[in-house]
Amino acid sequence: MTGDASLLTRLTLKHGGYVTYGDNNKGKIVGGDIGVKGNLTIQNVLLVEGLKHNLLSISQLCDKRLEVTFQAEICLIFSIVHQF
């Protein structure tokens, strides 16, 4: 999820729907589609009105067979291609 439409390479407007945050506040979903940050493309990104920080689901990235590694001040996301 992001509140910054400029991170999306393709934007599809959505009418209706909300996300609920951990503190029970809600954000209105206004659009979304494909986001790009550096060399990484992420599909099914939601554009949420008023969201001040980008939120990323680590479990969804792992479901897409990406490797996620955390270090002291950085999070690395890799696309692993196995060759046989």
PyMOL commands that set and color helices and strands:
alter all, ss='L'
color gray80, all
select helices_A, chain A and resi 5-7+58-63
alter helices_A, ss='H'
color red, helices_A
select strands_A, chain A and resi 8-13+18-20+26-37+40-48+66-71+74-79
alter strands_A, ss='S'
color yellow, strands_A
deselect
rebuild
show_as cartoon
